[in-house]
C-alpha cells in the first residue's frame, strides 16, 4: 500500500495493475496474513489484507502496470471455478488460498477476517 492509501483502494489499484480489471467493487477484508519472502533478490516482511471483490468483467485483459520483475514472473491468467481451485495441485498465492476458498464456498463471508498466515 502506498502511504495513506486504504487497503480497499490498494486492492482496486492492484487489480487493475496486475489483473487488468477496470471496474471492480471491492468489499470487506475477508482474510489477513503476515508473510516473509524474497522476490527478485529483495526481502519482504509484510502484513497483507485480502478483500473480496466483484466484477462483471469476463474478458481477461493483460496486466496494466507490472513492474519489471513482476512481468518476468507473470505466466498468464484464466478464470477458475471453485471446484477447479479445490482439486488443483497448482501452487496458489496466498499459500492457503484453497483453504480460504473452501471456507467461503462452505460458510460464506466470515464475520471477522480469517488469519491465513502460512504455517
C-alpha positions in Angstrom: 0.0 0.0 0.0 1.2 3.5 -0.7 1.4 5.8 2.3 -2.1 7.0 3.3 -3.8 4.5 1.0 -6.6 2.3 2.3 -6.3 -1.4 1.8 -9.6 -1.3 -0.3 -8.1 1.4 -2.6 -4.9 -0.5 -2.9 -6.8 -3.7 -3.8 -8.7 -1.9 -6.6 -5.4 -0.4 -7.9 -3.6 -3.7 -7.8 -6.5 -5.5 -9.5 -6.0 -3.0 -12.4 -2.3 -3.1 -12.4 -1.8 -6.8 -12.0 -5.1 -8.2 -13.3 -6.4 -5.8 -15.9 -9.7 -5.4 -14.0 -11.0 -1.9 -14.8 -14.2 -1.9 -12.8 -14.4 -3.8 -9.5 -16.5 -3.4 -6.4 -14.1 -4.0 -3.5 -15.7 -5.4 -0.5 -14.6 -6.1 3.1 -11.3 -7.7 4.3 -12.0 -11.4 4.5 -8.5 -12.6 5.4 -5.2 -11.3 6.7 -1.7 -12.8 6.7 1.8 -12.0 7.7 4.4 -13.2 5.2 8.1 -13.0 4.7 9.6 -13.8 1.3 12.3 -12.9 -1.2 11.4 -11.8 -4.7 13.8 -10.6 -7.3 16.6 -10.5 -4.7 14.6 -8.3 -2.3 13.3 -9.4 1.1 9.7 -8.6 2.0 8.2 -8.7 5.5 4.6 -7.6 5.3 1.1 -7.8 6.6 -1.5 -8.4 3.9 -5.2 -7.6 3.8 -7.2 -9.8 1.4 -10.5 -8.3 0.3 -13.4 -9.9 -1.6 -14.1 -8.1 -4.8 -16.8 -8.4 -7.5 -16.7 -7.6 -11.2 -18.9 -8.1 -14.2 -15.8 -8.2 -16.4 -15.4 -11.6 -18.1 -12.7 -10.7 -20.5 -9.2 -11.4 -19.3 -7.0 -8.4 -20.1 -3.3 -8.2 -19.8 -1.9 -6.7 -16.6 -1.7 -2.9 -16.9 1.2 -2.0 -14.7 3.5 -4.8 -13.8 7.0 -3.9 -12.6 9.9 -5.4 -14.5 10.4 -8.5 -12.2 6.6 -9.0 -11.9 6.3 -9.1 -15.7 9.1 -11.7 -15.9 7.3 -13.9 -13.3 3.8 -13.5 -14.9 2.7 -16.7 -16.6 -0.8 -15.9 -17.7 -4.3 -15.7 -16.3 -7.6 -17.6 -16.6 -10.8 -18.0 -14.7 -11.1 -20.9 -12.3 -14.2 -22.5 -10.8 -14.3 -23.2 -7.1 -14.1 -26.9 -7.9 -11.1 -26.5 -10.1 -9.3 -24.5 -7.4 -10.0 -27.0 -4.7 -9.0 -30.0 -6.9 -5.8 -28.4 -8.3 -2.3 -29.3 -7.3 -1.1 -25.9 -8.6 0.7 -23.6 -6.2 -1.5 -20.6 -5.3 -0.8 -17.3 -3.6 -1.6 -16.7 -0.9 -0.4 -20.2 0.1 -3.6 -21.0 2.0 -5.8 -19.8 -0.9 -7.5 -23.2 -1.3 -8.4 -23.3 2.4 -9.8 -19.8 2.1 -11.9 -20.6 -1.0 -13.2 -23.8 0.7 -14.3 -21.7 3.7 -16.0 -19.1 1.5 -17.8 -21.7 -0.5 -19.0 -23.7 2.5 -19.6 -21.0 5.1 -19.8 -17.7 3.2 -18.1 -14.5 4.2 -16.5 -14.6 7.7 -17.8 -12.2 10.3 -14.1 -11.3 11.2 -11.2 -11.6 8.8 -9.6 -15.1 8.9 -5.9 -15.3 9.7 -4.4 -17.3 6.8 -0.7 -16.8 7.7 1.3 -19.7 6.4 2.2 -22.3 8.9 
